[in-house]
Amino acid sequence: MSDPALPGELDLHLFAQGKHLRIHEWLGSHERVVDGVRGTSFAVWAPAASRVSVQGDFTGWDSAPLAMKPLGSSGVHGLFVPEVQAGALYKYAIETLDGKRLVKTDPFARSMEQYPGHAARVVAPSTHKWGDKAWLEARRERDALRSPLAIYEVHLGSWARVVEEDNRSLSYREIAPHLVEHALRLGFTHIELMPVMEHPFGGSWGYQVTGYFAPSSRWGDPDGLRFLIDACHRAGLGVILDWVPAHFPGDEHGLARFDGTALFEHEDPRRGKHPDWDTLIFNYGRHEVANFLLANALHWMRDYHADGLRVDAVASMLYLDYSRAADEWTPNAEGGRENLEAVAFLKSLSTALRDEFPGALLIAEESTTWPGVTKPVADGGLGFHFKWNLGWMHDTLDYFSQDPLHRKHHQDKLTFATTYEHSEHFLMPLSHDEVVHGKGSLFSKMAGDDWQKRANLRLLYTYQRLRPGKSLLFMGAELGGPNEWDHDHSLDWHLRDAPPAQGLAALLGALGELEQSAPFLRAADADVDGFRWIDCEDRDNSVLSFERRVGDAHVMVVFNFTPVPRASYRVGLPAKESYRVLLNSDHARFGGSGTGLEAGALCEPDSEAWHGRAQSLLLDLPPLGALVLGPNSSFSKPS
């Protein structure tokens, strides 16, 4: 007879096939009542172990009395321990076939203590009362391709700290009201949290995970994270979690050689070790490993109500020769360089997520030309909703670093992305990777003196939000400060009340309002005809203009990428009617010079044909500024 406290034959069978998407409800530690006795069940997968024991503060850390029993031939070992309750700390003692003794943290732990300790913690069932039913129901019906998606990327540990209390970070519960208010005021629709999964080294920013099922206890308990996500949802703000299935660290207490063998990773270092990060690569071809990752991804969606996952380092998963010399990798069964097992895993992931959580997002950080990253699995793609456009990010930042005098020689940096715009569904990031390791802040990357740098920032953010694709901005960029990000300190909040930062915040908020008042802006992202150049050839003046449209609904945007105001600049009009200025990035309330037209000002067309249009108008272009105009019939009031 099977033990009701431990996984049964069907659970173990599905796990062995890689198909148990709730296996974390049986493996790991769980408080249970069995035959009237309250205690905790423990179960762990360690097929090559000769013996597995559970030890903890409830045994005085003596493993001998609590040997776990093998569950058939599954490789899973389990034990129910009476009277052990939530809060108890524990580890697994594993004896290997060659006589070694390993002490490991539970791979399915739902909470872990902080470094230098590595024990797992038994967690009580959640008592959080969710209040986001309306949000989740609306999410199911949302068309992500045609909806606004403006993401504020956040590292929880350094968004804000309490200097007076030994520079500690805010907890999940403490940060919630402040982060929600700030992100909404800046016009963002979602926040993206850099990995909140448990990690021993804070300087990894969460990207070297040791506790895949455990929110980091640095910032509170699991219900604290639920509180934060729920607060976002109640306020109308989505939450995307960074997730790292590409690799894991080699810490002795973690997944590395978990039962004395290469269990989660490949034995061959040419497949199992990452040369760039000195980390280990998951063996996606092993059913139980793929199951571990699939169940983990769905766990964050189901148990924490996340609105999506941004999958880190996808390129490193797809290629067997990623960052390797010719003699440092082995081809796949077909003789190619593609990691076929990783491809199959990613397709399974996207299929499972779309099936169970319609409206949730899967976003790939993928830097190569792999075809079909955002194409449906049924059509041969990987099934992601969006792909980071890293090429756009690098080209754009390179352009903005150029002296405006020389930008006419670099205009292709801005126009090139439109040649492949609809090869994928793109998201344009200005991410944390660009403001660390001596790269400087976004402000410091901009060309010119301080005034020009700020104007360039306003121009950059306007350009990012109005061209095709969704957008992401890393925290702190809204403050416009000179310092690059430091994960051990707060953002430069002392800048927040200064006029330059207030102007940037006002601009970001206005861009968010514009997206809400003109929803076709984002609906146009999925339409091949949603973007049309008006003029991309005026290199001498470094002026670009385009229109965004769905059907007859449209706006036109004109950019002046030099600090020279351009009076009476003629632009072809998409339609024969008067136009209203919806936004001027150089407006005084944004910290600009106030040159050019005020929001709400009407511009009357004349009959002179220009830029291939039958009518045109003359505009006064602000220095290092952008004008957004819409037909007066559609935009009778300024946003």
N, C-alpha and C positions, 0 to 999 in steps of 0.2 A: 504494500500500500504506500502511495506517495505521501510525503510529508507536506501538509498544507502550508507550512511556513516557507517552503523552498520551491524553486521552479520545478514544474512537472514535466512529464515526458514531452508533451506538445510544445511547451516553451523551449525546451532544450533542442528539440527537433527543428523548430523554426529558427532558432539562433544559429544552429549548425548550417542551415541553408542561407543564412543572411537575411531572413525575412521577418524577424520579430522586431517591429518598430516600437514596441514598448518594453523591450528587454530590460531597460533600466528600472522598471517597476519590480523586477525579480532579482537581478544582480545588484550588488551593493548592499547597503544596510537599510533595514526598514523596521520600524516599530510595528509589532503585531500582537494580537491576543490569540493564543493557541490553546484550545481545551481549557479556557478560563484563565490561562497564565499569560500575564503581560511580559513582553521581552522584546528582543530585537533579533531578526534573522540576518545572517551574513551569507553572501554567495559571491564567489569570484571564479573567473576563468583562468586556469593555470594548468593546461593539459600535460605539460612535461614535468610537473612537480611530483616528487615522490611522497610529499606530505605538505599539507597546508594547515596552519593554525591561525586563529585570531587572538591577538593580544591587545590589551588596552589598559586604561586607568582602572578598569573594573577587575583586572587580574593582577594589578601591580606590575604590569608589563611582563608577565611571565607567560610565555606561549604554551608551555607544556600541557596544562590542563584542558585546553580548548582546541583540540584537534578537530578539523573539519572533515566531513565524510565526502568521498568522491560520489558524484551523482551519475552512475552508470559509466558509459564510455564518452560522455560529453566533454570531459575536461573541466567541468565545473565542480567546485567543492562548496559545500554549504553546511550551515550550522545555525540552530536556533538557540539563543542564550537567554534564559529567563532573567527578568528583573533589570536588564540593561535598558536604559532609557535615553531619551533625547539629551544631547549634550555630552554623552560619553565619547571619549577619544579612543581610537583604535587603529591598528595596522595589521597587515598580514605577514606572518613569518613563513617563508617558503623554503623548503629543502629541495635542492635540485638533484637530478639523477647522479651528478658527480660528487655529491656530498656537501656542497656549499650551502650556506644559510643566508638567505636574502630577507631583508625587511622592506616591505613595499607599502605604498599608499594605495588605497582602494581606487581603481580606475573609474568606478561608478560613484565615488563619494559625492554627496550633494552639499558638503561643506568641509572645509579644511582649515586647520590652524595656520598661523602665519610663520614665515621663516624667522628663526632657524628651525622651528618645529615643522614636521611634515605629516602629522597624524590626521586622519580623517575624523569627521565628527558625525555622530548619529543625529539626524534631523527629524524633528517632529513634523507631522502633517501641517501644511500651511493653514493658517487661520486668517489669511488676508481675504477680505470681502471685496471682490472686484466690482467696479462701477462703470465699466467700459462696454457694456453690452451694445449700446447704440453705435459706438465707434466700430466694433468688430462687425456688426451687421452691415454698416455702410461700407466697410472695407471690402466685403465680399463682392459688392456690386461695382467697385471702383475700377475703371479702366486705367491701369497704370501708365500706359503709353500716351494717353490723352489727358492726363491730369497733371497738375503742378507737382513737382518733386524738387524741392530746394532743401538740401541737407546741411545741417550744422554738425560738423565732426567734433567730437568731444573726448578728451581724456579726463576721466572723472577725478583722478588723483591730483591733477594740477589745474583744473578749471578755477577753483578758489580754495585757498587754505586759510586756516586760523593761525596767524602768525603768533598771536599772544599765547597760544596753547601748543608750544613746541612745533609750530608750523604744520600742524596736522591737517589732513584732508577733510573735507566735509563728508558726512555719511550719505548714503542713498536718500535717507529721509530728509536730511538737512538741505541737500542740494536741490531737491525736487521743485519747491516753489520758485526759487531764484532762477534755475535753469529754464523752467517752462516759460516764465515771464520774459526772460531775456530772448529766448529763441523766437517766441511769437512776436515780440516787438521788432525784431529784425526781419520779419517776413518769411521765416523758414517754415516749411511744412513738416519736416522730420528732424530728429537728431539721430546721429549715428554714434554709438558708443564704441570706442576702441576696446579691444577684448576685455570683458568683465569676468571671463573665466579665470579660475585661480592660477596664479603664476608666482613662483618664488622670488624672482628678481624684478623689482619695480622698473628698472631701466630697460627691460624688454618691452615695456608699454603694454604687456599682455599678450604679445605675439609668441611667447614660448610657454605654452600651456602645460600645466601638470594636472590640473583638475578640470576636466572637460565638462563635468556635470555640476560644478560648484561655482556659484558666483563668488567673486573674491571677498573674503571676510575683512579685507582692509577697510571696506566702506559699510560694513554691517552684515546683517543676516539675510538669508534668501528672501524673506518677506519684505525686507527693506528695498530690494531691487524690484519686487512686485509693486510696492508702493510707488516707486519712482515712475515705472512704466504706466501704471494706472493713472497717476497724476497727469502724465503727458496726454494720455488718451482722453481723459475727461475734459482737457483743455483744447482738444482738437489737434494734437501734435503726435505724429507717428514716431516709432522707435525702431531703428535698425541696429542690429548687433554685428560687430566684426566677429568672424569665425575662422578658425585656423585648422583646416583638415590637411594641410600640405605637409606638415612636419611637426615634430615634437622634440623637446630637449632631452639630453641624455642623462639627466640627474639620476643618481642611483636609486632614489626612492620612488621614481616614476615608472613610466611604461617601458623604458629601455630594458631589454632582455628580462622581461618581467618574471618568467618562470625559469630563468637560466638559459633560455633559448631566445632566438629572434622571433618573438611572438607577435608583436604589433608591427614590427619593422621587417624589412628584408634582411636575410643573412648576408648576402653579397653587398659589400659597401658601395659597389657601383650602382646599385639600385636602392640601397637602404640608408645611405648617408648623404646629407646635403653639403656640398663643398663650400657654399657661401656662408652658411650660418652655423656650421658644425652641429647640425641637428640630425635627427633620424626621420626617415620617410616611411609613411604608413604603407603596409602591404595590402593594397586595395583588392588584390586578387584573392585574399583569404576571406572567406565568407563572414566569419565572426568579426573580423576587423572592420569590414565594410558595414556590418550591422551595428557595431559600436558607434561609428560615425553617423550613420543615418538616424539611429535612435537619438543620438545626441542633438543633431540639428533640429529634429522635430520636438525634442524636449524643450528647447528654448522657445519654440513657437507655441507649444501647447501649454506648458507649465508657467511660462512667464509672459505670454501674450505678445511676444515680439512681432513686429510687423514685417520683418524680413531679415535676411542675413547677407552681409557683404563678405564674400569668400575671398580670403587673402591668398596671394601668391599662386593663383591658378596656373599661370604659365609654367611654374616649376613642377606642377603636377602633370602637365600634358606632355612634356618632352623628356625622354630618357637621357638625352645629351645636354640638358639644361645646365649651363655653366661648367661643362666638362670638356676636357680635351678628347681627341679622337680615341685614345686608348683607355679612357676612363668610364666608358659606358658600354652596355651590351644591347644589341637590337632586340626588338620584340619578336614574337613567333613568326611574323610575316617579313622580318628583315628590316623593319622601319624603325624610326626614332620616336614614334608615338608611344606613350604609355597607355596601352589599350585597356588595362585594368582601371586606371584612373579615369579614363574617358567613360567607361561603363558605370563607374561609381557616380560621376557627376550627372550622368543622364538619369540614374536611379534617384539621385537626390532631387533633381528638378521635378521629376515625375511625382515623387512622393509628396513634395511640398505643395505643388499645384493641386494635387488630388485632395489633400486634407485641409489646405489653408488657401482657398481661392482669394485672390486679392493681396496676399502676402508677396513680398519681393525677394528675388534672388539676384544678387549683383556680383559680377566677376571683376576682380582686380587682375586683368589679363593684358599683358604688354606686347603680344606678338600678333601676327596676322593669321592666327588659327581661324579657319572659316567656320561661320555658323555658331559662334558663341551664344548669340541671342536668338538663334533660329529654333523653332520647336523640335523636340526630340523626334516626333513623328516624321519630320522632314529632314532628319539626319543631323540636327544641331544638338548643342549641349543643353538648351532649354533655359538659359538664364533670361531674366527680364531685361537687364541692362549690363553694359560692359563699360568699365572706366576707360575713357579716351586719354591715355597717358601721352600719346603723341601730340594731341592738342595741347595738353598742359605744358609740355616741354617747349613746343614751338611758340606758344603764346607768351610764356614767361621770358623766353629768349628775345622775342620782339619787344616786349615792354622794357627790357633792360637796355635796348639800343637808344643812343642819343637821337631825339626826334629829327635832327638834321640829317641823319643817315637812314631813317626808317624807310624812305622810299626804295632803298635797295633790299629791303627785307619784307616787303609786303606779302610775298608768297607764304611767309610764316603764318599769316592770318587766313589766307584764302585756301591753302592746301587741304585743310580738313574737309572742305565742302566737296572735294572730289571723291571722297569715300563716305560721305555723311550717312548714306542709307545702306551701307554694307552691314551695319549692326545697329542696335538701339543703344545709343551712347549716353553716358553720364560724364560731364566735364568736371574733374576734380581739381581743386586747389588745396591739396591735402597736407597732412603733417609731414610727410616725407620731404617736402620742399622747404621746410623751415627749421631744419635740424642739421647737426653735424657740420657746422660752419657755413651752411648755405645762406644764413641770414633770414630775416623776416621778409614778408612780401613787400613791405614798405622799403626795406633796404635794397631790394632787387630793382625797384623802379628807377628809371633814369631821371636826371635833373636835380635841382635844388629841392629843399623840403616842400615848397609849394607845389612844384611840378610832380614830386613823388606822390603827394596826396591826390592831386588831380589825376595822375595816372592810375592810382588805386580806384578812384571813382569810375574812371573810364573802363578799367579792367573788369570790375564787378558788373557794370552795366553791359559790357560786351558779353560776359559769361552768361548772364541771365536772359539775354534777348536773342542770342543765336540759337540754332537748333540743339536740342538735347536737354537733359536734366543737369542739375548743378550740385556741387558740394564745396563748402568752404570750411577750412579748419578754424577752430576757436582761436580767438585773439586777433584774427585778421581784421575784425570789425573795429579794433582799437587803433589800428594803423601805427603801431609803435615800432621802434628801431630794433628791438631785441628779438632774437630768435627764441623759439620755444624751449623752455627748460622744464623737464618733467618733475623736477624736485621743488618747484616754486609755483606760486599762483601766476595767473595772467597779470599783465600790467594794468590792474584795475585803477591805479592812480591816474591813468590817462582818460578814464571813462567820461569825466565831467568836463574835460577840456574841449574847446570848440571843434578841433579837427575830428576827434572821435565821435562827438555828437553828430557832426555832419555826415560821417560815414554811416553811422547807425540810422540816421534819417533817410539816407539814400537807399540802404538795404531794405528798410521798411517800405519805402515808396515802390521799390521794384517788386516786393511781395504783393503790395496792393494792386499794382498794375497787372500782375499775373492773375489775381482774383477777379479784377474787373474786365479782363480780356482773356477768358479761358481758352479761346482759340489759339493763343500763343503757344500753349503746351500741347493742345490737340494737334497743332500743326507739326509737332515733332514726328509724328507717325505717318505724315502725308508727304509723299515725294514732291508734291507741288506746294508744300507748306513754307518753303524758303525759296525766294527768288532774289538774285542780285539785281539791284538797280544799277550800281556801278562799282566794279572792283578794279578798275584800271587807272584810277587817278593817283598814280604813284608820286608824282611831283608834289602834290599837295597832301599826300598821305591821308586821303579821305576815302572812306568806304560807306556804301549805302545799300540797304536791302529791305525787302518787305517780308513779313510773316503773315500767312493767310490760311484760312479754311473757307472755301467758297468765296463769298463776297466780303466776309469779315476780314479785316486786315489792319496792320499798322506798318509804318515805315520808320526806319531807324537810320540816322546819319551820324557817322563818327568822324571827328577831326582828331587825328593822332599827333598833332603838333601843337605847340603852345602859341601858335599864331592865329588870332581870330580871323575868320574869313567872312567878310561882308558880301552880301548879295551873291551867295553861292547857289548856282542853279541845279535843281534836282528834278528828274523826271517823276511824274505823279502816277500812281497806279490807277487812280480814278479821277474823273472830272468833277470835282467838288471841292469845297473848302475843307481845310484840315485844321485840327486843333492840336496844340502842343500838349502832350500828355506828361512829358518829363524832360527836364533839362539837367543833366548831371552836373553842370557848372552853376546851378542855382546857389544863391547865397546861403540858403538854409541847409545845403549839403556841404558847406564850406568852400564853395566855389567863388568865382569872381563876379558872378551875376551878369556875365555877358550873354547876349542873345535873348531869346524870347522867353517870357514867363510861361509857366504852366497855365493852360487855359486860353492862351493867345490864339487868335484865328489867323490862318494863312490862306490868302485867296490865290487860286491858280490863275495862270494866264495860258494863252493858246499856243505858246511856242513849244513845239515838239522837242523833246530832249531825252536822252538815254533810251531811245526806242519807244518812248511813250508819247501819246498825242498831246499831252499837256505837261506843264511843269510849274515850279514856283521858285522864288528866290528866298534863300534863308541866310540869316546871319549865324554862322557856326561859332560856338564858343571855343576857347582854347582848351586843348586836351579835354574835349567834352563830347557828349552825345545828345542828340535830340531825338525824341520819340514822338511821332505824330500819328494821329488817327483821324478818319473821316469825321467831320463834325456831326454828321447825321447819326453816327454810332456812339460818339463820345461827346455829349453835350456839356459835360462838366469835367473839370480836371480831376484826376484820381487823387 
